[in-house]
Amino acid sequence: MPLPEKEPMYCAEQIKIPPSLPDILKQFTKAAIRTQPGDLLEWSAAYFDALSAGTPPPVKTRYENVPENVQQLTKGLLAVMHRQLHDTSPVPAETIKTKWLQLSLPKERLDEIMTLGNFVSDVNWHSFLSLACTTLENDLVDAMRLVCEILTKDPEGGPARIPYALFKELYSYLAEIDGNITQEHIESVFTYLDEDAGRNDQMIGPANFSHSFCPKLSG
């Protein structure tokens, strides 16, 4: 029986390590720990594809405490997708599916959202995002708060404001999907918030629409 070939021996002087490799591996490891991908190989391929293309990688900004061995939709993962897709409008449905599966999220949840929003080929990203937020919260106020926290340009922990026009667009959309909120009630919410927006450079945040004096978003 022939002996296996010996692997070549190298001395330290012969091994050339690219100068950027240690930092690349360090950042990759930190990103994997923060994101906790369900399928590490699938996620790793998407991570390095994004780096090479100069696009946002599928990485959470902070670690989320979620049950082990259960890959579920979270605020952090929706924020990841928002950073990847918000500059594209409309977003092809296949692109959303690709980004979703790269994060090892359950296809059944994606199908549920796509069906609920009647999304077929080209998808309004803000509509998809806001609808996905309603699947994480039981109340429309909490869902819109989540929307604001993902869309805001305020620092984390700040007032989470978004443009009032965008709030009106997304709240009207979710109210229509809900089907139990009248147009009269929607207008009463806007009548109350108009004054707040006027005092805040046409920006609105959770503190405004969750105030006890504001008509409840859920009707």
ChimeraX commands (.cxc) that place a marker at each C-alpha (Angstrom):
marker #1 position 0.00,0.00,0.00 radius 0.5
marker #1 position 1.56,3.30,-1.10 radius 0.5
marker #1 position 2.27,5.80,1.62 radius 0.5
marker #1 position 0.38,9.09,1.45 radius 0.5
marker #1 position 2.33,11.91,-0.05 radius 0.5
marker #1 position 3.91,14.18,2.48 radius 0.5
marker #1 position 2.62,17.72,2.54 radius 0.5
marker #1 position 5.28,20.29,1.67 radius 0.5
marker #1 position 7.04,21.95,4.56 radius 0.5
marker #1 position 7.18,25.71,4.72 radius 0.5
marker #1 position 9.24,27.98,6.91 radius 0.5
marker #1 position 7.85,31.20,8.37 radius 0.5
marker #1 position 9.68,33.30,5.79 radius 0.5
marker #1 position 7.85,31.54,2.95 radius 0.5
marker #1 position 4.33,32.17,4.29 radius 0.5
marker #1 position 2.95,35.50,3.18 radius 0.5
marker #1 position -0.10,36.65,5.16 radius 0.5
marker #1 position -2.06,39.48,3.49 radius 0.5
marker #1 position -1.81,42.52,5.78 radius 0.5
marker #1 position -5.59,43.03,5.84 radius 0.5
marker #1 position -6.47,39.38,6.63 radius 0.5
marker #1 position -6.33,39.59,10.46 radius 0.5
marker #1 position -8.66,42.60,10.56 radius 0.5
marker #1 position -11.05,41.05,8.02 radius 0.5
marker #1 position -11.30,37.86,10.10 radius 0.5
marker #1 position -11.67,39.85,13.31 radius 0.5
marker #1 position -14.54,41.93,11.90 radius 0.5
marker #1 position -16.16,38.81,10.42 radius 0.5
marker #1 position -16.04,37.01,13.76 radius 0.5
marker #1 position -17.53,39.98,15.62 radius 0.5
marker #1 position -20.28,40.28,12.98 radius 0.5
marker #1 position -21.14,36.57,13.24 radius 0.5
marker #1 position -21.35,36.75,17.04 radius 0.5
marker #1 position -23.62,39.82,16.92 radius 0.5
marker #1 position -25.88,38.42,14.21 radius 0.5
marker #1 position -26.01,34.75,15.32 radius 0.5
marker #1 position -26.94,33.44,11.83 radius 0.5
marker #1 position -28.90,30.21,11.67 radius 0.5
marker #1 position -26.89,28.93,8.69 radius 0.5
marker #1 position -23.33,30.17,9.19 radius 0.5
marker #1 position -22.10,29.09,5.74 radius 0.5
marker #1 position -25.02,30.71,3.88 radius 0.5
marker #1 position -24.65,33.89,5.92 radius 0.5
marker #1 position -20.86,33.95,5.48 radius 0.5
marker #1 position -21.22,33.77,1.70 radius 0.5
marker #1 position -23.67,36.70,1.80 radius 0.5
marker #1 position -21.37,38.61,4.15 radius 0.5
marker #1 position -18.30,38.39,1.94 radius 0.5
marker #1 position -20.36,38.97,-1.24 radius 0.5
marker #1 position -21.58,42.23,0.28 radius 0.5
marker #1 position -18.07,43.27,1.31 radius 0.5
marker #1 position -16.70,42.63,-2.17 radius 0.5
marker #1 position -19.60,44.54,-3.76 radius 0.5
marker #1 position -19.29,47.45,-1.35 radius 0.5
marker #1 position -22.87,47.04,-0.12 radius 0.5
marker #1 position -24.18,46.77,3.47 radius 0.5
marker #1 position -23.51,43.25,4.84 radius 0.5
marker #1 position -26.19,41.26,6.68 radius 0.5
marker #1 position -24.98,42.26,10.14 radius 0.5
marker #1 position -26.89,43.39,13.22 radius 0.5
marker #1 position -25.68,46.55,14.93 radius 0.5
marker #1 position -25.99,44.84,18.30 radius 0.5
marker #1 position -26.52,41.39,19.79 radius 0.5
marker #1 position -30.14,40.35,20.45 radius 0.5
marker #1 position -31.00,37.82,23.14 radius 0.5
marker #1 position -33.15,35.27,21.31 radius 0.5
marker #1 position -33.80,31.56,22.06 radius 0.5
marker #1 position -31.01,29.24,20.96 radius 0.5
marker #1 position -31.53,27.13,17.83 radius 0.5
marker #1 position -34.58,29.20,16.86 radius 0.5
marker #1 position -34.14,31.61,13.98 radius 0.5
marker #1 position -37.00,34.06,14.15 radius 0.5
marker #1 position -37.81,37.49,12.80 radius 0.5
marker #1 position -36.63,40.27,15.10 radius 0.5
marker #1 position -36.32,44.03,15.07 radius 0.5
marker #1 position -32.58,43.65,14.55 radius 0.5
marker #1 position -32.98,41.43,11.48 radius 0.5
marker #1 position -35.59,43.76,9.96 radius 0.5
marker #1 position -33.12,46.60,10.51 radius 0.5
marker #1 position -30.46,44.56,8.69 radius 0.5
marker #1 position -32.73,44.14,5.68 radius 0.5
marker #1 position -33.66,47.82,5.79 radius 0.5
marker #1 position -30.01,48.86,5.56 radius 0.5
marker #1 position -29.60,46.53,2.59 radius 0.5
marker #1 position -32.76,47.42,0.67 radius 0.5
marker #1 position -33.94,50.94,1.57 radius 0.5
marker #1 position -32.16,52.56,-1.38 radius 0.5
marker #1 position -34.01,50.34,-3.86 radius 0.5
marker #1 position -37.57,51.24,-4.76 radius 0.5
marker #1 position -39.45,49.22,-5.65 radius 0.5
marker #1 position -37.62,46.09,-4.51 radius 0.5
marker #1 position -38.02,42.93,-6.60 radius 0.5
marker #1 position -39.80,40.27,-4.56 radius 0.5
marker #1 position -37.02,37.80,-5.39 radius 0.5
marker #1 position -34.44,40.16,-3.86 radius 0.5
marker #1 position -36.41,40.31,-0.62 radius 0.5
marker #1 position -36.66,36.52,-0.63 radius 0.5
marker #1 position -32.90,36.18,-1.16 radius 0.5
marker #1 position -32.02,38.57,1.70 radius 0.5
marker #1 position -34.61,36.89,3.95 radius 0.5
marker #1 position -33.25,33.38,3.38 radius 0.5
marker #1 position -29.64,34.55,3.80 radius 0.5
marker #1 position -30.65,35.39,7.37 radius 0.5
marker #1 position -32.12,31.88,7.77 radius 0.5
marker #1 position -35.57,33.31,8.47 radius 0.5
marker #1 position -38.56,30.97,8.07 radius 0.5
marker #1 position -39.98,31.02,4.55 radius 0.5
marker #1 position -43.48,30.52,5.98 radius 0.5
marker #1 position -43.31,33.91,7.71 radius 0.5
marker #1 position -42.18,35.57,4.47 radius 0.5
marker #1 position -45.04,33.93,2.55 radius 0.5
marker #1 position -47.48,35.17,5.19 radius 0.5
marker #1 position -46.30,38.78,4.83 radius 0.5
marker #1 position -46.23,38.63,1.02 radius 0.5
marker #1 position -49.78,37.25,0.96 radius 0.5
marker #1 position -51.09,39.75,3.51 radius 0.5
marker #1 position -49.67,42.67,1.53 radius 0.5
marker #1 position -50.63,41.18,-1.82 radius 0.5
marker #1 position -47.01,41.62,-2.93 radius 0.5
marker #1 position -46.26,39.93,-6.24 radius 0.5
marker #1 position -43.24,41.16,-8.20 radius 0.5
marker #1 position -42.15,44.69,-7.30 radius 0.5
marker #1 position -42.54,45.58,-3.63 radius 0.5
marker #1 position -42.69,48.95,-1.88 radius 0.5
marker #1 position -40.04,48.41,0.77 radius 0.5
marker #1 position -41.60,50.70,3.39 radius 0.5
marker #1 position -44.92,48.89,3.00 radius 0.5
marker #1 position -43.26,45.50,3.42 radius 0.5
marker #1 position -41.28,46.70,6.44 radius 0.5
marker #1 position -44.29,48.20,8.21 radius 0.5
marker #1 position -46.36,45.08,7.57 radius 0.5
marker #1 position -43.55,42.88,8.89 radius 0.5
marker #1 position -43.49,45.01,12.06 radius 0.5
marker #1 position -47.17,44.24,12.68 radius 0.5
marker #1 position -46.29,40.52,12.82 radius 0.5
marker #1 position -43.93,41.25,15.72 radius 0.5
marker #1 position -46.35,43.33,17.78 radius 0.5
marker #1 position -49.94,42.85,18.95 radius 0.5
marker #1 position -50.84,46.54,18.87 radius 0.5
marker #1 position -50.69,49.08,16.03 radius 0.5
marker #1 position -49.07,51.67,18.30 radius 0.5
marker #1 position -46.24,49.25,19.12 radius 0.5
marker #1 position -45.90,48.27,15.46 radius 0.5
marker #1 position -45.59,51.92,14.40 radius 0.5
marker #1 position -43.10,52.50,17.23 radius 0.5
marker #1 position -41.01,49.66,15.81 radius 0.5
marker #1 position -41.28,51.18,12.34 radius 0.5
marker #1 position -40.04,54.51,13.68 radius 0.5
marker #1 position -37.13,52.91,15.55 radius 0.5
marker #1 position -35.96,51.20,12.34 radius 0.5
marker #1 position -36.51,54.12,9.96 radius 0.5
marker #1 position -35.34,56.99,12.16 radius 0.5
marker #1 position -32.10,58.86,11.64 radius 0.5
marker #1 position -32.07,59.90,15.30 radius 0.5
marker #1 position -29.37,58.34,17.51 radius 0.5
marker #1 position -30.28,55.04,19.16 radius 0.5
marker #1 position -32.29,55.71,22.31 radius 0.5
marker #1 position -33.43,59.09,20.93 radius 0.5
marker #1 position -36.96,60.20,20.01 radius 0.5
marker #1 position -37.06,57.91,16.92 radius 0.5
marker #1 position -38.70,60.53,14.72 radius 0.5
marker #1 position -39.56,60.06,11.06 radius 0.5
marker #1 position -40.99,62.51,8.51 radius 0.5
marker #1 position -44.67,63.14,9.19 radius 0.5
marker #1 position -45.54,62.49,5.54 radius 0.5
marker #1 position -43.98,59.03,5.80 radius 0.5
marker #1 position -45.81,58.32,9.06 radius 0.5
marker #1 position -49.13,59.26,7.44 radius 0.5
marker #1 position -48.40,57.05,4.43 radius 0.5
marker #1 position -47.51,53.99,6.51 radius 0.5
marker #1 position -50.22,54.40,9.11 radius 0.5
marker #1 position -52.85,54.82,6.38 radius 0.5
marker #1 position -51.51,51.70,4.69 radius 0.5
marker #1 position -51.63,49.58,7.84 radius 0.5
marker #1 position -55.08,50.90,8.73 radius 0.5
marker #1 position -56.30,49.85,5.29 radius 0.5
marker #1 position -54.79,46.37,5.72 radius 0.5
marker #1 position -56.41,46.13,9.16 radius 0.5
marker #1 position -59.83,46.82,7.67 radius 0.5
marker #1 position -61.46,47.86,10.95 radius 0.5
marker #1 position -60.20,51.44,11.17 radius 0.5
marker #1 position -62.45,54.00,9.56 radius 0.5
marker #1 position -61.23,56.87,7.40 radius 0.5
marker #1 position -62.89,59.23,9.85 radius 0.5
marker #1 position -60.75,57.84,12.68 radius 0.5
marker #1 position -57.57,58.06,10.56 radius 0.5
marker #1 position -58.34,61.72,9.91 radius 0.5
marker #1 position -58.87,62.33,13.63 radius 0.5
marker #1 position -55.38,60.95,14.32 radius 0.5
marker #1 position -53.91,63.25,11.68 radius 0.5
marker #1 position -55.84,66.26,12.98 radius 0.5
marker #1 position -54.29,65.73,16.41 radius 0.5
marker #1 position -50.77,65.11,15.07 radius 0.5
marker #1 position -50.78,68.01,12.59 radius 0.5
marker #1 position -50.05,70.46,15.39 radius 0.5
marker #1 position -47.25,68.32,16.84 radius 0.5
marker #1 position -45.66,67.96,13.41 radius 0.5
marker #1 position -45.91,71.70,12.84 radius 0.5
marker #1 position -43.94,72.35,16.03 radius 0.5
marker #1 position -41.27,69.75,15.16 radius 0.5
marker #1 position -40.23,70.53,11.57 radius 0.5
marker #1 position -42.76,68.03,10.20 radius 0.5
marker #1 position -41.24,65.15,12.18 radius 0.5
marker #1 position -43.24,62.68,14.31 radius 0.5
marker #1 position -42.16,60.02,16.79 radius 0.5
marker #1 position -43.68,57.51,19.22 radius 0.5
marker #1 position -43.96,60.13,21.95 radius 0.5
marker #1 position -46.47,61.97,19.77 radius 0.5
marker #1 position -48.76,59.18,18.59 radius 0.5
marker #1 position -48.66,57.26,21.89 radius 0.5
marker #1 position -49.65,60.32,23.94 radius 0.5
marker #1 position -52.81,59.85,25.99 radius 0.5
marker #1 position -54.48,62.77,24.18 radius 0.5
marker #1 position -53.86,61.27,20.71 radius 0.5
marker #1 position -56.68,59.10,19.33 radius 0.5
marker #1 position -55.62,55.46,19.52 radius 0.5
marker #1 position -54.06,54.30,16.25 radius 0.5
marker #1 position -55.99,51.03,16.41 radius 0.5
marker #1 position -59.32,52.85,16.35 radius 0.5
marker link #1:1,2 radius 0.2
marker link #1:2,3 radius 0.2
marker link #1:3,4 radius 0.2
marker link #1:4,5 radius 0.2
marker link #1:5,6 radius 0.2
marker link #1:6,7 radius 0.2
marker link #1:7,8 radius 0.2
marker link #1:8,9 radius 0.2
marker link #1:9,10 radius 0.2
marker link #1:10,11 radius 0.2
marker link #1:11,12 radius 0.2
marker link #1:12,13 radius 0.2
marker link #1:13,14 radius 0.2
marker link #1:14,15 radius 0.2
marker link #1:15,16 radius 0.2
marker link #1:16,17 radius 0.2
marker link #1:17,18 radius 0.2
marker link #1:18,19 radius 0.2
marker link #1:19,20 radius 0.2
marker link #1:20,21 radius 0.2
marker link #1:21,22 radius 0.2
marker link #1:22,23 radius 0.2
marker link #1:23,24 radius 0.2
marker link #1:24,25 radius 0.2
marker link #1:25,26 radius 0.2
marker link #1:26,27 radius 0.2
marker link #1:27,28 radius 0.2
marker link #1:28,29 radius 0.2
marker link #1:29,30 radius 0.2
marker link #1:30,31 radius 0.2
marker link #1:31,32 radius 0.2
marker link #1:32,33 radius 0.2
marker link #1:33,34 radius 0.2
marker link #1:34,35 radius 0.2
marker link #1:35,36 radius 0.2
marker link #1:36,37 radius 0.2
marker link #1:37,38 radius 0.2
marker link #1:38,39 radius 0.2
marker link #1:39,40 radius 0.2
marker link #1:40,41 radius 0.2
marker link #1:41,42 radius 0.2
marker link #1:42,43 radius 0.2
marker link #1:43,44 radius 0.2
marker link #1:44,45 radius 0.2
marker link #1:45,46 radius 0.2
marker link #1:46,47 radius 0.2
marker link #1:47,48 radius 0.2
marker link #1:48,49 radius 0.2
marker link #1:49,50 radius 0.2
marker link #1:50,51 radius 0.2
marker link #1:51,52 radius 0.2
marker link #1:52,53 radius 0.2
marker link #1:53,54 radius 0.2
marker link #1:54,55 radius 0.2
marker link #1:55,56 radius 0.2
marker link #1:56,57 radius 0.2
marker link #1:57,58 radius 0.2
marker link #1:58,59 radius 0.2
marker link #1:59,60 radius 0.2
marker link #1:60,61 radius 0.2
marker link #1:61,62 radius 0.2
marker link #1:62,63 radius 0.2
marker link #1:63,64 radius 0.2
marker link #1:64,65 radius 0.2
marker link #1:65,66 radius 0.2
marker link #1:66,67 radius 0.2
marker link #1:67,68 radius 0.2
marker link #1:68,69 radius 0.2
marker link #1:69,70 radius 0.2
marker link #1:70,71 radius 0.2
marker link #1:71,72 radius 0.2
marker link #1:72,73 radius 0.2
marker link #1:73,74 radius 0.2
marker link #1:74,75 radius 0.2
marker link #1:75,76 radius 0.2
marker link #1:76,77 radius 0.2
marker link #1:77,78 radius 0.2
marker link #1:78,79 radius 0.2
marker link #1:79,80 radius 0.2
marker link #1:80,81 radius 0.2
marker link #1:81,82 radius 0.2
marker link #1:82,83 radius 0.2
marker link #1:83,84 radius 0.2
marker link #1:84,85 radius 0.2
marker link #1:85,86 radius 0.2
marker link #1:86,87 radius 0.2
marker link #1:87,88 radius 0.2
marker link #1:88,89 radius 0.2
marker link #1:89,90 radius 0.2
marker link #1:90,91 radius 0.2
marker link #1:91,92 radius 0.2
marker link #1:92,93 radius 0.2
marker link #1:93,94 radius 0.2
marker link #1:94,95 radius 0.2
marker link #1:95,96 radius 0.2
marker link #1:96,97 radius 0.2
marker link #1:97,98 radius 0.2
marker link #1:98,99 radius 0.2
marker link #1:99,100 radius 0.2
marker link #1:100,101 radius 0.2
marker link #1:101,102 radius 0.2
marker link #1:102,103 radius 0.2
marker link #1:103,104 radius 0.2
marker link #1:104,105 radius 0.2
marker link #1:105,106 radius 0.2
marker link #1:106,107 radius 0.2
marker link #1:107,108 radius 0.2
marker link #1:108,109 radius 0.2
marker link #1:109,110 radius 0.2
marker link #1:110,111 radius 0.2
marker link #1:111,112 radius 0.2
marker link #1:112,113 radius 0.2
marker link #1:113,114 radius 0.2
marker link #1:114,115 radius 0.2
marker link #1:115,116 radius 0.2
marker link #1:116,117 radius 0.2
marker link #1:117,118 radius 0.2
marker link #1:118,119 radius 0.2
marker link #1:119,120 radius 0.2
marker link #1:120,121 radius 0.2
marker link #1:121,122 radius 0.2
marker link #1:122,123 radius 0.2
marker link #1:123,124 radius 0.2
marker link #1:124,125 radius 0.2
marker link #1:125,126 radius 0.2
marker link #1:126,127 radius 0.2
marker link #1:127,128 radius 0.2
marker link #1:128,129 radius 0.2
marker link #1:129,130 radius 0.2
marker link #1:130,131 radius 0.2
marker link #1:131,132 radius 0.2
marker link #1:132,133 radius 0.2
marker link #1:133,134 radius 0.2
marker link #1:134,135 radius 0.2
marker link #1:135,136 radius 0.2
marker link #1:136,137 radius 0.2
marker link #1:137,138 radius 0.2
marker link #1:138,139 radius 0.2
marker link #1:139,140 radius 0.2
marker link #1:140,141 radius 0.2
marker link #1:141,142 radius 0.2
marker link #1:142,143 radius 0.2
marker link #1:143,144 radius 0.2
marker link #1:144,145 radius 0.2
marker link #1:145,146 radius 0.2
marker link #1:146,147 radius 0.2
marker link #1:147,148 radius 0.2
marker link #1:148,149 radius 0.2
marker link #1:149,150 radius 0.2
marker link #1:150,151 radius 0.2
marker link #1:151,152 radius 0.2
marker link #1:152,153 radius 0.2
marker link #1:153,154 radius 0.2
marker link #1:154,155 radius 0.2
marker link #1:155,156 radius 0.2
marker link #1:156,157 radius 0.2
marker link #1:157,158 radius 0.2
marker link #1:158,159 radius 0.2
marker link #1:159,160 radius 0.2
marker link #1:160,161 radius 0.2
marker link #1:161,162 radius 0.2
marker link #1:162,163 radius 0.2
marker link #1:163,164 radius 0.2
marker link #1:164,165 radius 0.2
marker link #1:165,166 radius 0.2
marker link #1:166,167 radius 0.2
marker link #1:167,168 radius 0.2
marker link #1:168,169 radius 0.2
marker link #1:169,170 radius 0.2
marker link #1:170,171 radius 0.2
marker link #1:171,172 radius 0.2
marker link #1:172,173 radius 0.2
marker link #1:173,174 radius 0.2
marker link #1:174,175 radius 0.2
marker link #1:175,176 radius 0.2
marker link #1:176,177 radius 0.2
marker link #1:177,178 radius 0.2
marker link #1:178,179 radius 0.2
marker link #1:179,180 radius 0.2
marker link #1:180,181 radius 0.2
marker link #1:181,182 radius 0.2
marker link #1:182,183 radius 0.2
marker link #1:183,184 radius 0.2
marker link #1:184,185 radius 0.2
marker link #1:185,186 radius 0.2
marker link #1:186,187 radius 0.2
marker link #1:187,188 radius 0.2
marker link #1:188,189 radius 0.2
marker link #1:189,190 radius 0.2
marker link #1:190,191 radius 0.2
marker link #1:191,192 radius 0.2
marker link #1:192,193 radius 0.2
marker link #1:193,194 radius 0.2
marker link #1:194,195 radius 0.2
marker link #1:195,196 radius 0.2
marker link #1:196,197 radius 0.2
marker link #1:197,198 radius 0.2
marker link #1:198,199 radius 0.2
marker link #1:199,200 radius 0.2
marker link #1:200,201 radius 0.2
marker link #1:201,202 radius 0.2
marker link #1:202,203 radius 0.2
marker link #1:203,204 radius 0.2
marker link #1:204,205 radius 0.2
marker link #1:205,206 radius 0.2
marker link #1:206,207 radius 0.2
marker link #1:207,208 radius 0.2
marker link #1:208,209 radius 0.2
marker link #1:209,210 radius 0.2
marker link #1:210,211 radius 0.2
marker link #1:211,212 radius 0.2
marker link #1:212,213 radius 0.2
marker link #1:213,214 radius 0.2
marker link #1:214,215 radius 0.2
marker link #1:215,216 radius 0.2
marker link #1:216,217 radius 0.2
marker link #1:217,218 radius 0.2
marker link #1:218,219 radius 0.2
view
